Amino acid sequence: MKNLEQYEKVREVPFTKQDLIDFEDQIVSLWENGKIKAPVHLSNGNEEPLIEIFSRIDYNDYVFSTWRSHYHALLHGLPTDWIESEILKGKSISLCNLDHNFYSSAIVTGILPIALGTAIGLKRQGSKQKVWCLIGDMTFETGIFYEVHKYARNFDLPLYFVVEDNKVSTQTPTKATWNKIKDIPDDVVHYKYKSKYPHYGTGKWVVF
Ligand SMILES: Cc1ncc(C[n+]2csc(CCOP(=O)(O)OP(=O)(O)O)c2C)c(N)n1
C-alpha cells in the first residue's frame, strides 16, 4: 500500500477480515438464491488494506464510494442489518446513508465532483470533518479525477483519495487501455488487490 502512513490513525475498526468475508458470503448466498433482483458488485481480497484505511477515517467524516460499496459501508459504521436490507431492495450499487455521511454512485467518476463540493462546503464552514473518495484504477485515470484532485490540492481542501487497483475496468486491462499507468500523487493512498469475484455478480447464473 502506498501513501497511507501520512494519515493519522483515528480509531479502531471493529471488524476482522473474516467478518467482512462472512458478510459478503451471506450476500452471495442471497444473490445465488435469486433473492436480490438487481445488480450486485462484490468485494474480496482487499479486506486487510481497507481495515487499515478505515482506521484513518473518522465515523463523522464523509465517505464517497463506488458500485462496490459493501465493505466501505460496513467499515464506516453503517448498521450491518440496514446494509443487507438495502441490498435486498436492489440498492447494492447505490448505497447511501445520510445519517452516516455515506454516499455511493454506480456512475464511473460520479462521486468525484460531489465529494469536491462537499469538501468546499466543509472548509467554508470551518469544519474539521474530512471527505474521502474511494475510486477504481480506471476512474483514477480519468480527466475528472485529474481536475478534482488538482482543484482540491490547489485550494487546500479536506478531500482525500484512495485508489483501489484491481488492474482492470470491468474486463479491460487499465494499462493496455492507456499504454502507461499514471504516477500516484504523494497524497493519494493506493493499494493493489485481486478479487475472486468477477466485476458483476458471482460468476454463476441466477434464475429469478
Ligand atoms: C459513466 C460510466 N461509464 C461506464 C460505466 C460502466 N462501468 C461500471 S464500473 C466500470 C469500471 C470502472 O473501472 P475502475 O474504476 O477501475 O473500477 P473497478 O475495476 O474497481 O470496478 C465501468 C466501465 C459506468 N457505470 N458509468
PDBQT file of the ligand as one rigid body, heavy atoms in Angstrom, charges set to zero:
ROOT
HETATM    1  C1  LIG A 301     -20.072   6.836 -16.851  1.00  0.00    +0.000 C 
HETATM    2  C2  LIG A 301     -19.999   5.331 -16.846  1.00  0.00    +0.000 A 
HETATM    3  N1  LIG A 301     -19.373   4.679 -17.854  1.00  0.00    +0.000 NA
HETATM    4  C3  LIG A 301     -19.295   3.330 -17.836  1.00  0.00    +0.000 A 
HETATM    5  C4  LIG A 301     -19.840   2.603 -16.808  1.00  0.00    +0.000 A 
HETATM    6  C5  LIG A 301     -19.713   1.079 -16.782  1.00  0.00    +0.000 C 
HETATM    7  N2  LIG A 301     -18.759   0.704 -15.735  1.00  0.00    +0.000 N 
HETATM    8  C6  LIG A 301     -19.152   0.351 -14.499  1.00  0.00    +0.000 A 
HETATM    9  S1  LIG A 301     -17.892   0.000 -13.489  1.00  0.00    +0.000 SA
HETATM   10  C7  LIG A 301     -16.757   0.261 -14.711  1.00  0.00    +0.000 A 
HETATM   11  C8  LIG A 301     -15.302   0.023 -14.456  1.00  0.00    +0.000 C 
HETATM   12  C9  LIG A 301     -14.542   1.150 -13.884  1.00  0.00    +0.000 C 
HETATM   13  O1  LIG A 301     -13.235   0.697 -13.597  1.00  0.00    +0.000 OA
HETATM   14  P1  LIG A 301     -12.480   1.051 -12.267  1.00  0.00    +0.000 P 
HETATM   15  O2  LIG A 301     -12.639   2.494 -11.986  1.00  0.00    +0.000 OA
HETATM   16  O3  LIG A 301     -11.096   0.523 -12.366  1.00  0.00    +0.000 OA
HETATM   17  O4  LIG A 301     -13.321   0.273 -11.172  1.00  0.00    +0.000 OA
HETATM   18  P2  LIG A 301     -13.344  -1.264 -10.711  1.00  0.00    +0.000 P 
HETATM   19  O5  LIG A 301     -12.409  -2.050 -11.556  1.00  0.00    +0.000 OA
HETATM   20  O6  LIG A 301     -12.916  -1.233  -9.298  1.00  0.00    +0.000 OA
HETATM   21  O7  LIG A 301     -14.783  -1.708 -10.851  1.00  0.00    +0.000 OA
HETATM   22  C10 LIG A 301     -17.380   0.648 -15.887  1.00  0.00    +0.000 A 
HETATM   23  C11 LIG A 301     -16.698   0.983 -17.137  1.00  0.00    +0.000 C 
HETATM   24  C12 LIG A 301     -20.494   3.315 -15.771  1.00  0.00    +0.000 A 
HETATM   25  N3  LIG A 301     -21.017   2.689 -14.708  1.00  0.00    +0.000 N 
HETATM   26  N4  LIG A 301     -20.530   4.675 -15.790  1.00  0.00    +0.000 NA
ENDROOT
TORSDOF 0
